[in-house]
Amino acid sequence: MSAKNKTIEEKMNELRDMAAWFESDEFSLTHASEKFEAASKLAKEIEHDLSEMENKVTVLKQSFEEA
């Protein structure tokens, strides 16, 4: 499943797993930069998704207030 098709919850769980890696026994400086970049990209996707959701809620709220 591509990142674009994942729900916000799935992305957040993936980000939690990435963050946990940094505190795990599997941590390695060799891969830390790569993992950090992937986590940063995922965090930006989540932020974008949440912003889109907020915009939709705002539009729906306005349509109910106008009715």
Summary of the structure (lengths in Angstrom):
residues: 67
radius of gyration: 16.5
end to end distance: 39.3
largest distance: 57.7
contacts: 139
relative contact order: 0.12
helix: 85%
strand: 0%
